[in-house]
Amino acid sequence: MVAVKGSCPVMTFSVAGTMIWMDSTTVLNGLSCAQLVNGTIVRVSGFRRQDGSILASALSAPHAVTASQSSGLAGSFRSET
C-alpha cells in the first residue's frame, strides 16, 4: 500500500495502482490500524466502484488465516481453507 491518507478507520491508499477506500465498516483481519502505513502488504476484499476504485469490506495481512475463503470467476472458483 502506498499514498496512505486519512486516519483509521477512514483512509484511502493505493494498491497496485488501484485506489482503495476504507471506512468504519471495513474489517481488519490480522492487521491493526497502526500497521496501515506506506509499504504494508495487504489483501483487499471489497466492491469496485464506478470510478474503478474499491470500497474495502476487509483488509487482511497476507499471512492472516480465516475460516474459509473463495476467489475466482464464476465457473472457476478456488477455495482456500
C-alpha positions as CSV (number, residue, x, y, z in Angstrom):
1,M,0.0,0.0,0.0
2,V,1.2,3.5,-0.9
3,A,-0.1,7.1,-0.7
4,V,-1.9,6.4,2.6
5,K,-4.1,9.3,3.5
6,G,-6.6,9.9,6.4
7,S,-6.7,8.2,9.8
8,C,-8.1,4.9,10.7
9,P,-10.9,3.9,10.2
10,V,-11.5,6.4,7.3
11,M,-8.5,6.1,4.9
12,T,-7.6,6.0,1.3
13,F,-4.5,4.3,-0.2
14,S,-3.3,2.7,-3.4
15,V,-2.6,-1.0,-4.1
16,A,-1.1,-2.0,-7.4
17,G,-2.3,1.3,-8.9
18,T,-5.9,1.0,-7.7
19,M,-7.3,3.5,-5.2
20,I,-8.8,1.8,-2.1
21,W,-11.3,3.4,0.2
22,M,-11.8,2.1,3.7
23,D,-14.4,3.3,6.3
24,S,-15.8,2.3,9.7
25,T,-17.4,-0.9,8.2
26,T,-14.0,-2.3,6.8
27,V,-13.0,-5.4,8.8
28,L,-9.2,-5.7,9.6
29,N,-8.1,-9.4,9.7
30,G,-4.6,-9.8,11.2
31,L,-3.9,-6.1,11.0
32,S,-4.2,-3.1,13.3
33,C,-4.7,0.5,12.4
34,A,-1.1,1.2,13.4
35,Q,0.1,-1.2,10.6
36,L,-1.7,0.6,7.9
37,V,1.3,2.7,6.6
38,N,3.1,3.1,3.3
39,G,4.8,-0.2,2.4
40,T,2.5,-2.6,4.2
41,I,1.4,-5.5,2.1
42,V,-2.3,-6.2,2.3
43,R,-5.0,-8.4,0.7
44,V,-8.1,-6.3,-0.1
45,S,-11.7,-7.6,-0.5
46,G,-14.4,-5.2,-1.5
47,F,-16.6,-3.7,-4.1
48,R,-15.5,-2.0,-7.3
49,R,-17.0,1.5,-7.7
50,Q,-17.9,3.1,-11.0
51,D,-14.7,5.2,-10.9
52,G,-12.6,2.0,-10.7
53,S,-11.7,2.4,-7.1
54,I,-12.5,-0.2,-4.5
55,L,-14.5,0.2,-1.3
56,A,-12.8,-2.3,1.0
57,S,-15.1,-4.6,3.0
58,A,-12.0,-6.3,4.5
59,L,-8.2,-5.9,4.7
60,S,-6.0,-8.9,5.6
61,A,-2.4,-9.4,6.2
62,P,-1.1,-11.9,3.6
63,H,-0.5,-14.4,6.4
64,A,-3.9,-13.9,8.1
65,V,-5.9,-17.1,8.4
66,T,-9.7,-17.0,8.1
67,A,-12.1,-19.9,8.3
68,S,-12.8,-20.2,4.6
69,Q,-12.1,-18.0,1.6
70,S,-13.1,-18.4,-2.0
71,S,-11.9,-16.4,-5.0
72,G,-12.1,-16.6,-8.8
73,L,-14.5,-16.1,-11.6
74,A,-17.9,-17.8,-11.8
75,G,-17.3,-21.3,-13.0
76,S,-13.8,-21.5,-11.8
77,F,-13.7,-21.0,-8.1
78,R,-10.7,-21.7,-6.0
79,S,-11.2,-22.4,-2.3
80,E,-8.6,-21.6,0.4
81,T,-9.1,-23.1,3.9
